[in-house]
């Protein structure tokens, strides 16, 4: 029984899986529609319960392949969401770092917002050349750079604090 407690976590518990990723053309620009699948391990849940705010960053990059030179980087954007727990109100708060936050009574409801974020305008309307094909690279994971310095030292040395996706790349023809 004791040996089970020492076994390392499965790789699926330590990664964010990108289950859906599409780009949609809209009036105001190009929107990312994405969904992620992940669970917080016990160490991250405990840290959250003790008042540590966790940050999750999504990175999107549009590149256009060129045969005569390196790929053209058309757009590169990041968006960071935070999740924290308020012990006094017994609520989880989730939202963009510099935006409006929503409150939830359960961790599962709060994580739902992180797993299925609203469509996000990743590029203004004129940023991409209509008809050109772009490689879109997407990555999402916990951002340890936002953590307080004493926790950062532990987080960079502790595998429980590594929760990130692999890069997902797909093609998009600009409309």
C-alpha positions, 0 to 999 in steps of 0.5 A, spaced: 500 500 500 505 504 501 509 503 494 502 506 491 503 512 494 510 513 491 509 511 484 509 517 479 503 520 476 501 518 470 503 522 464 496 524 462 495 527 469 501 532 468 499 534 461 493 539 458 490 535 452 488 540 446 481 537 444 479 542 440 482 548 436 479 552 430 480 559 428 473 563 425 473 569 421 469 574 425 467 582 423 472 584 429 477 579 427 480 572 427 477 568 433 480 562 437 475 557 439 479 551 443 477 546 448 482 543 453 482 537 458 486 537 464 485 535 472 489 539 477 493 534 481 493 533 489 499 538 490 496 544 485 489 543 489 492 543 496 496 550 493 489 553 491 486 551 497 491 554 501 490 561 497 495 560 492 493 563 485 494 559 479 495 562 472 494 559 465 497 562 459 494 560 452 499 562 446 497 562 439 502 564 433 500 564 426 506 563 421 506 563 414 511 559 410 516 562 405 520 558 400 525 563 400 526 565 407 524 563 414 517 563 416 513 569 416 511 571 423 504 574 422 501 574 429 503 572 436 499 573 442 498 570 449 492 570 454 493 569 461 487 566 466 488 566 473 484 561 478 484 562 486 480 560 492 477 565 497 477 561 504 472 566 507 467 566 501 468 559 500 468 561 492 473 560 486 474 566 482 477 565 475 478 570 469 483 574 465 489 577 469 487 584 467 479 583 466 473 581 469 473 575 474 467 570 475 465 566 482 464 559 482 462 555 488 465 548 486 472 547 483 469 543 477 465 549 475 471 554 476 475 549 471 470 548 466 471 556 464 479 554 464 477 548 460 472 551 455 474 559 454 470 563 450 472 565 443 478 570 443 480 575 438 487 573 437 488 577 430 485 583 428 481 583 421 487 586 417 493 582 420 492 576 415 492 576 408 486 573 405 487 567 401 494 565 404 495 559 408 498 560 415 500 555 420 497 556 427 501 553 433 497 553 440 499 551 447 496 552 453 499 550 460 500 553 467 504 559 467 509 558 473 512 565 472 506 569 475 507 565 482 510 568 488 518 568 488 518 563 494 513 558 490 517 559 484 523 556 486 519 550 489 515 549 482 521 549 477 524 543 481 517 539 483 514 535 477 507 536 480 507 544 478 508 542 471 502 542 467 502 544 460 500 541 453 504 539 447 504 544 441 498 543 437 499 546 429 494 546 424 493 550 418 488 555 417 486 559 410 485 566 412 478 569 409 
